Amino acid sequence: MNGKPSNAPTANDKTNNTPTALGRLLDGLRDLLDWSVPVADDPDLANRRQVYDHVAAFLGERLGCPPTAVLAAVHRLCGERDETLLAEAGPYGEALLDQARTLLLAVRVQYLFEDSRQARRVTLITFLTDDRPAERRVIDVLDWDLLPRGVRRERLRLGATQLAFQLYPGGDALNP
């Protein structure tokens, strides 16, 4: 050491910069995650939203209109009362509601437990085609934390291996 100041970083300089650099890296990762992964939704609402989206996609396909156009009719048919979900759908016409009633025979949701960590949710849509009943099944695999609270409660309380709910016609008390 000759007593002259040096511009070269010292070990102390690296230590002092690390928290700032690490903080910037963590902030950047947080921003990326905030942008790319939506915040976890209430599992009850998320399940109902997904099931209604499946039914709306089916009806939209059969009735020749976009799923968003029939989502409010699906809410009405299934007896949905949650203001959050109802606000997500636009208005519907009575003619569209009548067409959906004519086509649909039933909408049923089953939760089949694979193991203690996940379950299959089967959305069963029974409908008329050529004056005969037919079925469409949509199967989703859900982790335990993404199941509706009531479904998890019944699994723990009763040890049920499957639970089922009728959404249309009529609604069910748990209304997944």
Secondary structure, DSSP 4 states (H G I P E B T S, - for coil): --S----SPPHHHHHHHHHHHHHHHHHHHHHHHHHHSPPPPPHHHHHHHHHHHHHHHHHHHHHTS-HHHHHHHHHHHTT---HHHHHHS----HHHHHHHHHHEEEEEEEEEE-SSSEEEEEEEEEEEETTEEEEEEEEEEEEGGGS-HHHHHHHHHH--SEEEEEEESS--SS--
